[in-house]
């Protein structure tokens, strides 16, 4: 994951957790890292 992608992912996790949309931010971030490793992470869909 590049620096910009990692920063965007962290910001997304923070926003979703703050809004009550994500109960487990560490699990959500872990899944994002797994998807990125598999080439299946599409952050642009989440913003």
PDB file of N, CA, C and O in Angstrom:
ATOM      1  N   UNK A   1       0.844  -1.175   0.000  1.00  0.00           N
ATOM      2  CA  UNK A   1       0.000   0.000   0.000  1.00  0.00           C
ATOM      3  C   UNK A   1       0.885   1.232   0.000  1.00  0.00           C
ATOM      4  O   UNK A   1       1.805   1.332   0.812  1.00  0.00           O
ATOM      5  N   UNK A   2       0.623   2.174  -0.900  1.00  0.00           N
ATOM      6  CA  UNK A   2       1.377   3.415  -0.924  1.00  0.00           C
ATOM      7  C   UNK A   2       0.946   4.337   0.203  1.00  0.00           C
ATOM      8  O   UNK A   2      -0.082   4.118   0.843  1.00  0.00           O
ATOM      9  N   UNK A   3       1.739   5.364   0.437  1.00  0.00           N
ATOM     10  CA  UNK A   3       1.453   6.295   1.536  1.00  0.00           C
ATOM     11  C   UNK A   3       0.096   6.966   1.371  1.00  0.00           C
ATOM     12  O   UNK A   3      -0.653   7.078   2.341  1.00  0.00           O
ATOM     13  N   UNK A   4      -0.234   7.415   0.165  1.00  0.00           N
ATOM     14  CA  UNK A   4      -1.514   8.093  -0.051  1.00  0.00           C
ATOM     15  C   UNK A   4      -2.684   7.136   0.158  1.00  0.00           C
ATOM     16  O   UNK A   4      -3.706   7.514   0.730  1.00  0.00           O
ATOM     17  N   UNK A   5      -2.535   5.918  -0.297  1.00  0.00           N
ATOM     18  CA  UNK A   5      -3.607   4.933  -0.137  1.00  0.00           C
ATOM     19  C   UNK A   5      -3.773   4.589   1.339  1.00  0.00           C
ATOM     20  O   UNK A   5      -4.897   4.470   1.827  1.00  0.00           O
ATOM     21  N   UNK A   6      -2.664   4.429   2.045  1.00  0.00           N
ATOM     22  CA  UNK A   6      -2.731   4.120   3.477  1.00  0.00           C
ATOM     23  C   UNK A   6      -3.382   5.261   4.248  1.00  0.00           C
ATOM     24  O   UNK A   6      -4.184   5.021   5.151  1.00  0.00           O
ATOM     25  N   UNK A   7      -3.046   6.494   3.903  1.00  0.00           N
ATOM     26  CA  UNK A   7      -3.641   7.659   4.558  1.00  0.00           C
ATOM     27  C   UNK A   7      -5.142   7.721   4.286  1.00  0.00           C
ATOM     28  O   UNK A   7      -5.927   7.990   5.195  1.00  0.00           O
ATOM     29  N   UNK A   8      -5.539   7.474   3.047  1.00  0.00           N
ATOM     30  CA  UNK A   8      -6.955   7.481   2.687  1.00  0.00           C
ATOM     31  C   UNK A   8      -7.700   6.365   3.419  1.00  0.00           C
ATOM     32  O   UNK A   8      -8.817   6.569   3.895  1.00  0.00           O
ATOM     33  N   UNK A   9      -7.088   5.199   3.509  1.00  0.00           N
ATOM     34  CA  UNK A   9      -7.715   4.076   4.205  1.00  0.00           C
ATOM     35  C   UNK A   9      -7.903   4.397   5.688  1.00  0.00           C
ATOM     36  O   UNK A   9      -8.956   4.115   6.259  1.00  0.00           O
ATOM     37  N   UNK A  10      -6.894   4.979   6.299  1.00  0.00           N
ATOM     38  CA  UNK A  10      -6.995   5.343   7.709  1.00  0.00           C
ATOM     39  C   UNK A  10      -8.093   6.381   7.920  1.00  0.00           C
ATOM     40  O   UNK A  10      -8.879   6.271   8.861  1.00  0.00           O
ATOM     41  N   UNK A  11      -8.152   7.395   7.042  1.00  0.00           N
ATOM     42  CA  UNK A  11      -9.181   8.434   7.146  1.00  0.00           C
ATOM     43  C   UNK A  11     -10.569   7.825   6.987  1.00  0.00           C
ATOM     44  O   UNK A  11     -11.501   8.214   7.692  1.00  0.00           O
ATOM     45  N   UNK A  12     -10.714   6.886   6.080  1.00  0.00           N
ATOM     46  CA  UNK A  12     -12.001   6.231   5.861  1.00  0.00           C
ATOM     47  C   UNK A  12     -12.424   5.429   7.090  1.00  0.00           C
ATOM     48  O   UNK A  12     -13.576   5.500   7.516  1.00  0.00           O
ATOM     49  N   UNK A  13     -11.499   4.676   7.650  1.00  0.00           N
ATOM     50  CA  UNK A  13     -11.799   3.895   8.848  1.00  0.00           C
ATOM     51  C   UNK A  13     -12.199   4.824   9.994  1.00  0.00           C
ATOM     52  O   UNK A  13     -13.159   4.546  10.712  1.00  0.00           O
ATOM     53  N   UNK A  14     -11.471   5.916  10.167  1.00  0.00           N
ATOM     54  CA  UNK A  14     -11.777   6.874  11.236  1.00  0.00           C
ATOM     55  C   UNK A  14     -13.174   7.459  11.043  1.00  0.00           C
ATOM     56  O   UNK A  14     -13.960   7.523  11.988  1.00  0.00           O
ATOM     57  N   UNK A  15     -13.482   7.887   9.812  1.00  0.00           N
ATOM     58  CA  UNK A  15     -14.789   8.494   9.536  1.00  0.00           C
ATOM     59  C   UNK A  15     -15.917   7.495   9.780  1.00  0.00           C
ATOM     60  O   UNK A  15     -16.913   7.830  10.422  1.00  0.00           O
ATOM     61  N   UNK A  16     -15.770   6.280   9.277  1.00  0.00           N
ATOM     62  CA  UNK A  16     -16.821   5.276   9.438  1.00  0.00           C
ATOM     63  C   UNK A  16     -16.996   4.861  10.898  1.00  0.00           C
ATOM     64  O   UNK A  16     -18.119   4.640  11.352  1.00  0.00           O
ATOM     65  N   UNK A  17     -15.898   4.757  11.628  1.00  0.00           N
ATOM     66  CA  UNK A  17     -15.999   4.405  13.045  1.00  0.00           C
ATOM     67  C   UNK A  17     -16.649   5.538  13.831  1.00  0.00           C
ATOM     68  O   UNK A  17     -17.489   5.288  14.695  1.00  0.00           O
ATOM     69  N   UNK A  18     -16.272   6.767  13.545  1.00  0.00           N
ATOM     70  CA  UNK A  18     -16.854   7.932  14.227  1.00  0.00           C
ATOM     71  C   UNK A  18     -18.348   8.048  13.960  1.00  0.00           C
ATOM     72  O   UNK A  18     -19.101   8.491  14.828  1.00  0.00           O
ATOM     73  N   UNK A  19     -18.780   7.656  12.775  1.00  0.00           N
ATOM     74  CA  UNK A  19     -20.193   7.714  12.404  1.00  0.00           C
ATOM     75  C   UNK A  19     -20.978   6.502  12.905  1.00  0.00           C
ATOM     76  O   UNK A  19     -22.192   6.427  12.715  1.00  0.00           O
ATOM     77  N   UNK A  20     -20.294   5.561  13.540  1.00  0.00           N
ATOM     78  CA  UNK A  20     -20.954   4.372  14.059  1.00  0.00           C
ATOM     79  C   UNK A  20     -21.215   3.308  13.002  1.00  0.00           C
ATOM     80  O   UNK A  20     -21.963   2.362  13.248  1.00  0.00           O
ATOM     81  N   UNK A  21     -20.605   3.452  11.829  1.00  0.00           N
ATOM     82  CA  UNK A  21     -20.808   2.489  10.747  1.00  0.00           C
ATOM     83  C   UNK A  21     -19.905   1.275  10.872  1.00  0.00           C
ATOM     84  O   UNK A  21     -20.186   0.233  10.281  1.00  0.00           O
ATOM     85  N   UNK A  22     -18.822   1.394  11.636  1.00  0.00           N
ATOM     86  CA  UNK A  22     -17.860   0.311  11.817  1.00  0.00           C
ATOM     87  C   UNK A  22     -17.647   0.099  13.318  1.00  0.00           C
ATOM     88  O   UNK A  22     -17.212   1.010  14.023  1.00  0.00           O
ATOM     89  N   UNK A  23     -17.953  -1.093  13.795  1.00  0.00           N
ATOM     90  CA  UNK A  23     -17.797  -1.380  15.218  1.00  0.00           C
ATOM     91  C   UNK A  23     -16.361  -1.754  15.570  1.00  0.00           C
ATOM     92  O   UNK A  23     -15.904  -1.499  16.684  1.00  0.00           O
ATOM     93  N   UNK A  24     -15.654  -2.355  14.623  1.00  0.00           N
ATOM     94  CA  UNK A  24     -14.301  -2.836  14.869  1.00  0.00           C
ATOM     95  C   UNK A  24     -13.340  -2.227  13.843  1.00  0.00           C
ATOM     96  O   UNK A  24     -13.101  -2.818  12.790  1.00  0.00           O
ATOM     97  N   UNK A  25     -12.790  -1.047  14.146  1.00  0.00           N
ATOM     98  CA  UNK A  25     -11.910  -0.399  13.168  1.00  0.00           C
ATOM     99  C   UNK A  25     -10.676  -1.219  12.821  1.00  0.00           C
ATOM    100  O   UNK A  25     -10.210  -1.179  11.683  1.00  0.00           O
ATOM    101  N   UNK A  26     -10.145  -1.956  13.778  1.00  0.00           N
ATOM    102  CA  UNK A  26      -8.956  -2.760  13.472  1.00  0.00           C
ATOM    103  C   UNK A  26      -9.293  -3.884  12.497  1.00  0.00           C
ATOM    104  O   UNK A  26      -8.504  -4.180  11.600  1.00  0.00           O
ATOM    105  N   UNK A  27     -10.443  -4.503  12.660  1.00  0.00           N
ATOM    106  CA  UNK A  27     -10.873  -5.549  11.738  1.00  0.00           C
ATOM    107  C   UNK A  27     -11.167  -4.997  10.353  1.00  0.00           C
ATOM    108  O   UNK A  27     -10.847  -5.626   9.344  1.00  0.00           O
ATOM    109  N   UNK A  28     -11.779  -3.819  10.308  1.00  0.00           N
ATOM    110  CA  UNK A  28     -12.098  -3.182   9.032  1.00  0.00           C
ATOM    111  C   UNK A  28     -10.809  -2.849   8.282  1.00  0.00           C
ATOM    112  O   UNK A  28     -10.701  -3.100   7.081  1.00  0.00           O
ATOM    113  N   UNK A  29      -9.838  -2.287   8.990  1.00  0.00           N
ATOM    114  CA  UNK A  29      -8.553  -1.949   8.378  1.00  0.00           C
ATOM    115  C   UNK A  29      -7.815  -3.214   7.938  1.00  0.00           C
ATOM    116  O   UNK A  29      -7.207  -3.237   6.868  1.00  0.00           O
ATOM    117  N   UNK A  30      -7.866  -4.260   8.755  1.00  0.00           N
ATOM    118  CA  UNK A  30      -7.217  -5.530   8.404  1.00  0.00           C
ATOM    119  C   UNK A  30      -7.782  -6.084   7.096  1.00  0.00           C
ATOM    120  O   UNK A  30      -7.039  -6.566   6.241  1.00  0.00           O
ATOM    121  N   UNK A  31      -9.093  -6.009   6.955  1.00  0.00           N
ATOM    122  CA  UNK A  31      -9.739  -6.502   5.721  1.00  0.00           C
ATOM    123  C   UNK A  31      -9.334  -5.650   4.530  1.00  0.00           C
ATOM    124  O   UNK A  31      -9.149  -6.175   3.432  1.00  0.00           O
ATOM    125  N   UNK A  32      -9.192  -4.342   4.730  1.00  0.00           N
ATOM    126  CA  UNK A  32      -8.752  -3.464   3.648  1.00  0.00           C
ATOM    127  C   UNK A  32      -7.338  -3.840   3.194  1.00  0.00           C
ATOM    128  O   UNK A  32      -7.047  -3.842   1.998  1.00  0.00           O
ATOM    129  N   UNK A  33      -6.473  -4.155   4.140  1.00  0.00           N
ATOM    130  CA  UNK A  33      -5.101  -4.551   3.811  1.00  0.00           C
ATOM    131  C   UNK A  33      -5.111  -5.872   3.035  1.00  0.00           C
ATOM    132  O   UNK A  33      -4.355  -6.039   2.078  1.00  0.00           O
ATOM    133  N   UNK A  34      -5.966  -6.803   3.449  1.00  0.00           N
ATOM    134  CA  UNK A  34      -6.083  -8.075   2.732  1.00  0.00           C
ATOM    135  C   UNK A  34      -6.542  -7.844   1.291  1.00  0.00           C
ATOM    136  O   UNK A  34      -6.000  -8.434   0.356  1.00  0.00           O
ATOM    137  N   UNK A  35      -7.543  -6.981   1.124  1.00  0.00           N
ATOM    138  CA  UNK A  35      -8.037  -6.681  -0.220  1.00  0.00           C
ATOM    139  C   UNK A  35      -6.960  -5.997  -1.059  1.00  0.00           C
ATOM    140  O   UNK A  35      -6.813  -6.301  -2.243  1.00  0.00           O
ATOM    141  N   UNK A  36      -6.218  -5.090  -0.464  1.00  0.00           N
ATOM    142  CA  UNK A  36      -5.148  -4.402  -1.192  1.00  0.00           C
ATOM    143  C   UNK A  36      -4.106  -5.403  -1.661  1.00  0.00           C
ATOM    144  O   UNK A  36      -3.620  -5.304  -2.787  1.00  0.00           O
ATOM    145  N   UNK A  37      -3.758  -6.360  -0.823  1.00  0.00           N
ATOM    146  CA  UNK A  37      -2.789  -7.380  -1.185  1.00  0.00           C
ATOM    147  C   UNK A  37      -3.255  -8.251  -2.334  1.00  0.00           C
ATOM    148  O   UNK A  37      -2.448  -8.754  -3.115  1.00  0.00           O
ATOM    149  N   UNK A  38      -4.570  -8.426  -2.429  1.00  0.00           N
ATOM    150  CA  UNK A  38      -5.146  -9.245  -3.497  1.00  0.00           C
ATOM    151  C   UNK A  38      -5.487  -8.410  -4.732  1.00  0.00           C
ATOM    152  O   UNK A  38      -5.972  -8.938  -5.734  1.00  0.00           O
ATOM    153  N   UNK A  39      -5.229  -7.101  -4.651  1.00  0.00           N
ATOM    154  CA  UNK A  39      -5.539  -6.218  -5.777  1.00  0.00           C
ATOM    155  C   UNK A  39      -7.015  -5.922  -5.927  1.00  0.00           C
ATOM    156  O   UNK A  39      -7.474  -5.548  -7.006  1.00  0.00           O
ATOM    157  N   UNK A  40      -7.770  -6.090  -4.831  1.00  0.00           N
ATOM    158  CA  UNK A  40      -9.219  -5.908  -4.888  1.00  0.00           C
ATOM    159  C   UNK A  40      -9.719  -4.741  -4.044  1.00  0.00           C
ATOM    160  O   UNK A  40     -10.912  -4.652  -3.755  1.00  0.00           O
ATOM    161  N   UNK A  41      -8.816  -3.846  -3.647  1.00  0.00           N
ATOM    162  CA  UNK A  41      -9.218  -2.692  -2.843  1.00  0.00           C
ATOM    163  C   UNK A  41      -9.556  -1.535  -3.772  1.00  0.00           C
ATOM    164  O   UNK A  41      -8.735  -1.132  -4.596  1.00  0.00           O
ATOM    165  N   UNK A  42     -10.754  -1.007  -3.638  1.00  0.00           N
ATOM    166  CA  UNK A  42     -11.219   0.105  -4.473  1.00  0.00           C
ATOM    167  C   UNK A  42     -11.746   1.210  -3.562  1.00  0.00           C
ATOM    168  O   UNK A  42     -12.955   1.351  -3.376  1.00  0.00           O
ATOM    169  N   UNK A  43     -10.834   1.983  -3.001  1.00  0.00           N
ATOM    170  CA  UNK A  43     -11.215   3.031  -2.051  1.00  0.00           C
ATOM    171  C   UNK A  43     -12.110   4.097  -2.663  1.00  0.00           C
ATOM    172  O   UNK A  43     -12.942   4.682  -1.969  1.00  0.00           O
ATOM    173  N   UNK A  44     -11.949   4.356  -3.953  1.00  0.00           N
ATOM    174  CA  UNK A  44     -12.728   5.414  -4.580  1.00  0.00           C
ATOM    175  C   UNK A  44     -14.231   5.151  -4.465  1.00  0.00           C
ATOM    176  O   UNK A  44     -15.023   6.093  -4.500  1.00  0.00           O
ATOM    177  N   UNK A  45     -14.625   3.917  -4.331  1.00  0.00           N
ATOM    178  CA  UNK A  45     -16.046   3.577  -4.177  1.00  0.00           C
ATOM    179  C   UNK A  45     -16.571   3.967  -2.797  1.00  0.00           C
ATOM    180  O   UNK A  45     -17.776   4.135  -2.612  1.00  0.00           O
ATOM    181  N   UNK A  46     -15.679   4.107  -1.846  1.00  0.00           N
ATOM    182  CA  UNK A  46     -16.073   4.373  -0.461  1.00  0.00           C
ATOM    183  C   UNK A  46     -16.174   5.864  -0.136  1.00  0.00           C
ATOM    184  O   UNK A  46     -16.726   6.247   0.896  1.00  0.00           O
ATOM    185  N   UNK A  47     -15.646   6.684  -1.010  1.00  0.00           N
ATOM    186  CA  UNK A  47     -15.666   8.138  -0.727  1.00  0.00           C
ATOM    187  C   UNK A  47     -16.759   8.837  -1.476  1.00  0.00           C
ATOM    188  O   UNK A  47     -16.913  10.052  -1.352  1.00  0.00           O
TER     189      UNK A  47
END
